[in-house]
Amino acid sequence: MAYKLYIPGPINVSEKTYKAMATPIMGHRMPEFAELAGNVVPRMQQLFYTKDPVFLSTSSSWGIMEGSLRNVTQKAVLNCGNGAFSDKWFDVAKRCGKDAEFLQFDWGKPVDPEAVDKALSTGKFDSITIIHNETSTGTMTDIAAVMEVVRKYPEVISIVDTVSSFSTLPIKKDELGIDVMVTGSQKALACPPGLSFLSVSDKAMERASKTEGRGYYFDFLEFKKFFDKNQTPSTPVISLIYAINSKLDDIFAEGVENRYARHAANNKLVREWGYNHGFKLFPEEKYGSVALNCFANNLEIDIAGVNSELKKRYNMAIDGGYGKLKGKTFRISNMGDETQESMKELLGNLDTILAEFKK
């Protein structure tokens, strides 16, 4: 059964984007592919707010997140954790054989710049990982405040995951001083999963050139060598590159600022709906995500039952809470192509179902 997805990713994909994926495949060493990549990369650079290269990777975002650790960590990495996915980065670092330390915050709390400052001041670390928007809890860290601290330590390479916040609001990579910024196709970019993007600073490239054990598939130097030819090191997922090319047409036709405003308006609509039903936001409101809302199930509603009815009656799906928060929270995404009308349709259907479950 195909559901209309209001989960935090993958999200709904438009018919236009699906049709773009059906474009006949060419060889990835042909001039036609270089032309396609040449259309995609400069526009991705605009969305990254960077003059640095943007590399295309046929992988989930975890591929380039792990690869970034292998490229830039020589001494030790500080993994900032405040939810399921940022916590996982600590485990990934250890599995890569890196000396890693976990800077842990409560789930639903943002990364605290003062705590980062204290940890980095020890001089133990030459890299740091941060997830801007912790999807598992709907918590958005003040990345500008954290990066203001990180910039005090020029030997520390910052790796920032913007997978679920990218293109929902401006994240100005160069202005913030982010060294490695990563995102993926399946969240707000509203494409199918399987394609990821990373932009790498000169400082991070220089570090990589002196780091052993980078591997091949996610080697920054290999990415750069082929980037200069509008190519990728290995055979890419060409169909998804057609998809992102089409989606970039949509994004710039709408206007980037209009896109940000639409996400903010949709997010506010859902948040107010939750409040009107008596639900509380799981994170503190000022740290709530603009890509989704994660509500605490303080009313003790049978969220699994609500979602089951939503699927059965309306072919729609929300998320019933992630990991240890399953059933204790629920998440509603407003990412991608969603409009006030599409969000109101979902919320109206939820109103009908919740009226029965509250009895």
Disulfide bonds with the S-S distance in Angstrom:
none
